[in-house]
Amino acid sequence: MAKIVTYKEIKAAGSCRYDGLSLGEVMLRLDPRDVPTARMRDSVRVFQGGGETNVACGLAYTFGLQTAVLTALVADPVGENIRNQIRGAGVDTGKIIWWNTKNDGSGYSTDKKGTLHNGINFTYNGSGVLPSDTTYYRAHSPATRLKPGDFDFDRLFAEEGVRVFNTGGILTLIGPRTAELAIEGAQKAAENGTFVAADLNYRSKVEPNRNRAREINQKLAPYLGFLVGNDSDIADALGYETKAVKGASFTEWLPAYKETILRVAADFPNLSLIGTQWRGAHNADLVSWGAVLYDTTEKAWHIAPVRENIPIRDRTGGGDSFASGVLAALLKGKDPETAVNWGAAHGMLVQQVPGDITMVNQAAVESEVKRALAGGGVKAVR
């Protein structure tokens, strides 16, 4: 096995075509605003989003880094809409695999009847005690057909150059060979000196069989430098239980999570960083928010200030934005302490706006870090 790159060994800025490369699924998201999906009619908002590709969008839009996505779409107006939204975030869409609708028997061809279709989800944000709820239509999306060999990883990592490669637990579980593809990408990245990150991102609606998720992630984890996973993800998707009571506060939860992370670090010595955001959901509109990052190379814990009782608009994408905030700091030469604070702030801010990705810039992230560290309030900008 190739040596796994640590966060301290990320390639220098300007040495690669891409700062970040994300392999994953992307879907069209329909948001019924404040009306449950079953009753939606008018004023529906449209977004794009995906657990893995959201990271590329955050790195590009918020932090001004050069990123690309590796995914698959059907070449129809829905696919074009998704692509255009990704482009709007500043992400290179030139690596997307397009399935034509000519049914011509070529490798990436389908019909115009929707036999293969772009993934769509309906996500109701929830309100008060009504929880956020997502309904997926992804079983026959082109991303589920992704397999090893679909992308030229040798060219990407050896010739064009990539500083950070990320993938995640959603992609690995959606198709019969998508896990093999994620592992192939992580292997090739490691062989070419690229830092590799993955978010476990377990979703029971994607794969109710936790044993399958654990088997896959146990194979992917040895190729990672950075593992993102909260206590439930690490239990469901990796098999490590955290002994914390349900509804525990951050200070009650943290010691139990630390014990879990130390076990993971011992079993996977290739990991140089392990971390997560912590969300204490009081209701659909109000959360408390924290973050923790463990540096295995220094055996040091980095903990962001907990933001208590923060009203939110949309809880989707908080974990993805935590990951991109951490990676952005590392790519810009910052230390892990800065990284966890950027991750916490970026993850918090994505929930202040609708959609899966942030609509803020790096200055807003740094301002939120400063505010949280000082324990201050929020002032109007005029």
Stockholm file with secondary structure:
# STOCKHOLM 1.0

chainA/1-382         MAKIVTYKEIKAAGSCRYDGLSLGEVMLRLDPRDVPTARMRDSVRVFQGGGETNVACGLAYTFGLQTAVLTALVADPVGENIRNQIRGAGVDTGKIIWWNTKNDGSGYSTDKKGTLHNGINFTYNGSGVLPSDTTYYRAHSPATRLKPGDFDFDRLFAEEGVRVFNTGGILTLIGPRTAELAIEGAQKAAENGTFVAADLNYRSKVEPNRNRAREINQKLAPYLGFLVGNDSDIADALGYETKAVKGASFTEWLPAYKETILRVAADFPNLSLIGTQWRGAHNADLVSWGAVLYDTTEKAWHIAPVRENIPIRDRTGGGDSFASGVLAALLKGKDPETAVNWGAAHGMLVQQVPGDITMVNQAAVESEVKRALAGGGVKAVR
#=GR chainA/1-382 SS CCCCCCGGGCCCTTSSSEEEEEESCCEEEEECTTSCGGGCCSSCEEEEECTTHHHHHHHHHTTCCCEEEECEEESSHHHHHHHHHHHHTTCBCTTCEEEBSSCCSSTTBCCSSSSSCCCEEEEECCBTTBCCEEEEECTTCGGGGCCTTSSCHIIIIIIICEEEEEEEHHHHHHSSSHHHHHHHHHHHHHHTTCEEEEECCCCTTTCCCHHHHHHHHHHHGGGCSEEECCHHHHHHHHCCCCCCCTTCCHHHHHHHHHHHHHHHHHHCTTCSEEEEEEEEEEETTEEEEEEEEEETTTTEEEECCCEEEEECSCCTTHHHHHHHHHHHHHHTTCCHHHHHHHHHHHHHHHTTSSSSSCCCCHHHHHHHHHHHHHTCCCCCCC
#=GC SS_cons         CCCCCCGGGCCCTTSSSEEEEEESCCEEEEECTTSCGGGCCSSCEEEEECTTHHHHHHHHHTTCCCEEEECEEESSHHHHHHHHHHHHTTCBCTTCEEEBSSCCSSTTBCCSSSSSCCCEEEEECCBTTBCCEEEEECTTCGGGGCCTTSSCHIIIIIIICEEEEEEEHHHHHHSSSHHHHHHHHHHHHHHTTCEEEEECCCCTTTCCCHHHHHHHHHHHGGGCSEEECCHHHHHHHHCCCCCCCTTCCHHHHHHHHHHHHHHHHHHCTTCSEEEEEEEEEEETTEEEEEEEEEETTTTEEEECCCEEEEECSCCTTHHHHHHHHHHHHHHTTCCHHHHHHHHHHHHHHHTTSSSSSCCCCHHHHHHHHHHHHHTCCCCCCC
//
